Amino acid sequence: MQERPTIADFLTLIGLSLIWGTSYILIKWALGVFSAQQIAVLRLGLSALALAPFALTHLRRISSSQVPTLLLVGLTGTAIPSFLFPIAQLHLSSSLTGTLSSLTPLCTFLVAWLVFRNRPVREQVIGIVVGLMGAVMLAYVTPGRGGQGSQLAYAGLVLLACLCYGTSANIVGNFFRKLPSLTITVTSFFLVGLPALIYAFTLGGVVGTIREAGTPGWWALGYVTILAVGSTVLASFVFFRLVQRTGAVFASTVSYLIPIVALLWGLLDHERFTLLQVPAIGLVLLGVFLSKRK
């Protein structure tokens, strides 16, 4: 049974926001050496490697009938977004990407409505419209590397990643409330991470890229390692546990705080910021708030 959120749960949300809000600047720095594909497979592979000591114990706790659903958790909650975010950040600033990720609660509700048949109230439908309008405005007014059309297209990849996260959260909340969160993390990550690890260090060309880049290559590997162990493995374990305790929608409110952390990192890294972004961010967060109304 899901519990009423406690002070510890709210502190957990803050911790998760700091970890996940830093992810986008780490991706940006790693893109200075690795390709988007290399970052994705490295992130997935190193995550599986970090969980290797727990693998034997936790893989025994699942039944064969649970494997397909856990594979879907791994694909939507980790694998697909791991590719989408680096690709998007080839054209979007880290602060814009981090801010757009705040659409995750809205997408979580949207999946709950369309797939799991949770009936919406009027405010929730309005929230979806307002949030998406804010996202389009934000992508249009934020300074970037390409034109507005390019920004809108790549912002769509971030929205797709948010839909993936919303799908994963709903699957965990509806089908795996009694399964230990570490078991969910280990199994779902191993199913997608082990093939990625093999690919990264064979056909993926990661070793050659690091050797060619020299010292910057090792720094980039460090950024992806932090991304994998902290933002992917540790944060996912905590997030799944929070979903089990409090529900998918409350847990996904971490996305309210992620934009603040991402914006601060962007400013520290000399990314441009305009006043027109303020009302756009406000619309996004208002849409998320309305989508959570009961």
C-alpha positions as CSV (number, residue, x, y, z in Angstrom):
1,M,0.0,0.0,0.0
2,Q,1.3,3.5,-0.9
3,E,2.0,5.8,2.1
4,R,1.5,9.4,2.7
5,P,4.7,11.4,1.9
6,T,6.8,12.1,4.9
7,I,9.5,14.8,5.5
8,A,12.1,12.1,4.5
9,D,10.3,11.7,1.2
10,F,10.5,15.4,0.5
11,L,14.2,15.5,1.4
12,T,14.6,12.5,-1.0
13,L,13.0,14.6,-3.7
14,I,15.6,17.4,-3.1
15,G,18.5,14.9,-3.3
16,L,17.2,13.4,-6.5
17,S,16.8,16.9,-8.0
18,L,20.5,17.7,-7.3
19,I,21.6,14.4,-8.8
20,W,19.4,14.5,-11.9
21,G,19.7,18.3,-12.4
22,T,23.5,17.8,-12.8
23,S,23.0,15.1,-15.4
24,Y,22.6,17.5,-18.3
25,I,25.8,19.5,-17.7
26,L,27.7,16.2,-17.5
27,I,26.2,15.1,-20.8
28,K,27.3,18.4,-22.3
29,W,30.8,18.1,-21.1
30,A,31.1,14.5,-22.3
31,L,29.9,15.5,-25.7
32,G,33.1,17.4,-26.1
33,V,34.8,14.0,-26.6
34,F,32.2,11.2,-27.2
35,S,29.4,10.9,-29.7
36,A,25.8,10.9,-28.5
37,Q,25.7,7.1,-29.2
38,Q,28.9,6.5,-27.2
39,I,27.6,8.4,-24.2
40,A,24.4,6.3,-24.3
41,V,26.0,2.9,-24.5
42,L,28.7,3.9,-22.0
43,R,26.1,5.1,-19.5
44,L,24.1,1.9,-19.9
45,G,27.1,-0.4,-19.8
46,L,28.8,1.3,-16.8
47,S,25.5,1.2,-14.9
48,A,25.3,-2.6,-15.5
49,L,28.9,-2.9,-14.3
50,A,28.2,-1.0,-11.1
51,L,25.3,-3.3,-10.3
52,A,27.3,-6.5,-11.1
53,P,28.0,-7.3,-7.4
54,F,24.2,-7.4,-6.8
55,A,23.2,-9.2,-10.0
56,L,23.3,-12.9,-8.9
57,T,21.3,-12.3,-5.7
58,H,18.6,-10.2,-7.3
59,L,18.2,-11.9,-10.6
60,R,17.2,-15.0,-8.7
61,R,14.2,-13.2,-7.2
62,I,12.3,-12.7,-10.4
63,S,10.3,-15.1,-12.4
64,S,10.6,-15.7,-16.1
65,S,7.1,-14.2,-16.6
66,Q,8.3,-10.9,-15.1
67,V,11.3,-10.5,-17.5
68,P,9.4,-9.0,-20.4
69,T,7.8,-6.3,-18.2
70,L,11.1,-5.5,-16.5
71,L,12.8,-5.3,-19.9
72,L,10.1,-2.7,-20.8
73,V,11.0,-0.8,-17.6
74,G,14.7,-0.9,-18.6
75,L,14.0,0.3,-22.1
76,T,11.6,3.1,-21.2
77,G,13.2,4.2,-17.9
78,T,16.9,4.0,-18.9
79,A,17.9,2.8,-22.4
80,I,15.8,5.0,-24.7
81,P,16.2,8.2,-22.7
82,S,20.0,7.5,-22.5
83,F,20.1,7.9,-26.3
84,L,17.5,10.7,-26.6
85,F,19.1,13.2,-24.2
86,P,22.6,13.3,-25.8
87,I,21.2,13.5,-29.3
88,A,19.0,16.5,-28.2
89,Q,21.9,18.2,-26.5
90,L,23.8,18.3,-29.7
91,H,21.4,21.2,-30.5
92,L,19.9,22.3,-27.1
93,S,21.6,23.9,-24.1
94,S,21.9,21.8,-21.0
95,S,19.7,24.2,-19.1
96,L,16.9,24.0,-21.7
97,T,17.1,20.2,-21.7
98,G,17.0,20.1,-17.9
99,T,14.0,22.5,-17.8
100,L,12.1,20.5,-20.4
101,S,12.6,17.4,-18.4
102,S,10.2,18.9,-15.8
103,L,7.4,17.7,-18.1
104,T,7.9,14.2,-16.7
105,P,5.1,14.5,-14.2
106,L,2.7,15.7,-16.9
107,C,3.8,12.8,-19.1
108,T,3.4,10.4,-16.2
109,F,-0.2,11.5,-15.8
110,L,-0.7,11.3,-19.6
111,V,0.4,7.7,-19.7
112,A,-1.7,6.9,-16.6
113,W,-4.7,8.4,-18.4
114,L,-4.2,6.9,-21.9
115,V,-2.7,3.5,-21.0
116,F,-3.8,2.7,-17.4
117,R,-7.3,4.4,-17.8
118,N,-7.0,6.8,-14.9
119,R,-9.9,9.2,-15.6
120,P,-8.8,12.9,-15.8
121,V,-10.6,15.9,-14.4
122,R,-10.9,19.2,-16.4
123,E,-7.9,20.8,-14.7
124,Q,-5.6,17.9,-15.7
125,V,-6.6,18.2,-19.3
126,I,-6.0,21.9,-19.2
127,G,-2.6,21.2,-17.5
128,I,-1.5,19.1,-20.5
129,V,-2.4,21.8,-22.9
130,V,-0.7,24.6,-20.8
131,G,2.4,22.5,-20.2
132,L,2.9,21.7,-23.8
133,M,2.4,25.3,-24.8
134,G,5.0,26.3,-22.3
135,A,7.4,23.8,-23.7
136,V,7.0,25.0,-27.2
137,M,7.5,28.6,-26.1
138,L,10.5,27.7,-24.1
139,A,12.2,25.9,-27.0
140,Y,11.4,28.9,-29.2
141,V,12.8,31.7,-27.0
142,T,15.8,29.9,-25.5
143,P,19.1,30.8,-27.2
144,G,20.6,27.7,-28.8
145,R,23.0,26.4,-31.4
146,G,20.4,26.3,-34.3
147,G,17.3,28.0,-35.4
148,Q,13.9,27.9,-33.7
149,G,12.7,25.1,-36.0
150,S,15.7,23.0,-35.1
151,Q,15.2,23.7,-31.4
152,L,11.6,22.7,-31.5
153,A,12.4,19.4,-33.3
154,Y,15.1,18.4,-30.7
155,A,12.9,19.6,-27.9
156,G,10.5,16.9,-29.2
157,L,13.2,14.3,-28.4
158,V,13.2,15.5,-24.8
159,L,9.4,15.2,-24.6
160,L,9.7,11.7,-25.9
161,A,12.2,10.9,-23.2
162,C,9.8,12.3,-20.6
163,L,7.0,10.0,-22.0
164,C,9.4,7.1,-21.6
165,Y,10.1,8.0,-17.9
166,G,6.3,8.4,-17.4
167,T,5.7,4.9,-18.8
168,S,8.4,3.4,-16.6
169,A,7.1,5.0,-13.5
170,N,3.6,3.8,-14.2
171,I,4.7,0.3,-14.9
172,V,6.6,0.1,-11.6
173,G,3.8,1.7,-9.7
174,N,1.2,-0.7,-11.1
175,F,3.0,-4.0,-11.4
176,F,6.0,-4.0,-9.0
177,R,4.9,-2.4,-5.8
178,K,5.9,-5.6,-3.8
179,L,9.2,-6.3,-5.6
180,P,12.3,-4.8,-3.9
181,S,13.4,-1.6,-5.6
182,L,17.0,-2.8,-5.9
183,T,15.7,-6.0,-7.6
184,I,13.8,-3.8,-10.1
185,T,16.9,-1.6,-10.7
186,V,19.4,-4.5,-11.1
187,T,17.2,-6.6,-13.4
188,S,16.0,-3.8,-15.6
189,F,19.4,-2.3,-16.0
190,F,21.1,-5.6,-16.6
191,L,18.7,-6.5,-19.4
192,V,19.6,-3.4,-21.3
193,G,23.0,-2.5,-19.9
194,L,24.9,-5.8,-20.5
195,P,24.5,-5.7,-24.3
196,A,25.4,-2.0,-24.3
197,L,28.6,-2.7,-22.3
198,I,29.8,-5.3,-24.7
199,Y,29.0,-3.0,-27.7
200,A,30.7,0.0,-26.1
201,F,34.1,-1.6,-25.8
202,T,34.0,-3.5,-29.0
203,L,32.1,-2.1,-32.0
204,G,31.3,1.2,-30.2
205,G,34.9,2.5,-30.5
206,V,35.0,3.9,-27.0
207,V,38.6,2.8,-26.3
208,G,39.9,4.3,-29.5
209,T,38.1,7.6,-28.8
210,I,39.7,7.9,-25.3
211,R,43.1,7.0,-26.6
212,E,42.9,9.6,-29.4
213,A,41.6,12.3,-27.1
214,G,44.2,11.8,-24.4
215,T,43.5,13.5,-21.0
216,P,40.2,15.1,-22.1
217,G,39.1,11.6,-23.0
218,W,39.7,10.3,-19.5
219,W,37.8,13.4,-18.1
220,A,34.9,12.6,-20.4
221,L,34.9,9.0,-19.2
222,G,34.8,10.3,-15.6
223,Y,31.7,12.5,-16.5
224,V,29.9,9.5,-18.0
225,T,30.9,7.3,-15.0
226,I,29.4,9.9,-12.6
227,L,26.3,10.0,-14.9
228,A,26.0,6.2,-14.8
229,V,26.7,5.5,-11.1
230,G,25.0,8.5,-9.6
231,S,22.4,9.8,-12.0
232,T,21.3,6.4,-13.4
233,V,22.0,3.6,-10.8
234,L,21.8,5.3,-7.4
235,A,19.0,7.8,-8.4
236,S,16.9,5.1,-10.1
237,F,17.1,2.9,-7.1
238,V,15.9,5.8,-4.8
239,F,13.3,6.8,-7.3
240,F,11.8,3.3,-7.7
241,R,11.6,3.0,-3.9
242,L,9.9,6.4,-3.7
243,V,7.4,5.3,-6.4
244,Q,6.6,2.2,-4.4
245,R,6.1,4.2,-1.2
246,T,4.2,7.3,-2.4
247,G,3.0,6.6,-6.0
248,A,4.3,7.5,-9.4
249,V,2.8,11.0,-9.5
250,F,4.3,12.2,-6.2
251,A,7.7,10.7,-7.0
252,S,7.8,12.4,-10.4
253,T,7.4,15.9,-8.8
254,V,11.2,15.8,-8.5
255,S,11.0,17.4,-11.9
256,Y,9.8,20.7,-10.3
257,L,13.3,21.1,-8.8
258,I,15.5,19.7,-11.6
259,P,15.1,22.8,-13.8
260,I,16.5,25.0,-11.0
261,V,19.6,22.9,-10.7
262,A,20.0,22.6,-14.5
263,L,19.6,26.4,-14.9
264,L,22.2,27.1,-12.2
265,W,24.7,24.7,-13.9
266,G,24.0,26.4,-17.3
267,L,24.6,29.9,-15.9
268,L,27.9,28.7,-14.3
269,D,28.9,27.2,-17.7
270,H,28.1,30.6,-19.4
271,E,24.9,29.5,-21.2
272,R,22.7,32.4,-22.3
273,F,19.5,33.1,-20.5
274,T,16.7,35.5,-21.6
275,L,13.8,37.0,-19.6
276,L,11.3,35.4,-22.0
277,Q,12.3,32.1,-20.6
278,V,10.8,33.0,-17.3
279,P,7.1,33.0,-18.4
280,A,7.7,29.9,-20.5
281,I,9.1,28.0,-17.5
282,G,6.1,29.3,-15.5
283,L,3.7,27.8,-18.1
284,V,5.5,24.5,-18.0
285,L,5.4,24.2,-14.2
286,L,1.7,25.5,-14.1
287,G,0.8,22.7,-16.6
288,V,2.5,20.2,-14.4
289,F,0.7,21.5,-11.3
290,L,-2.7,21.4,-13.0
291,S,-2.1,17.9,-14.4
292,K,-1.6,16.7,-10.8
293,R,-5.0,18.0,-9.6
294,K,-7.5,15.4,-8.4
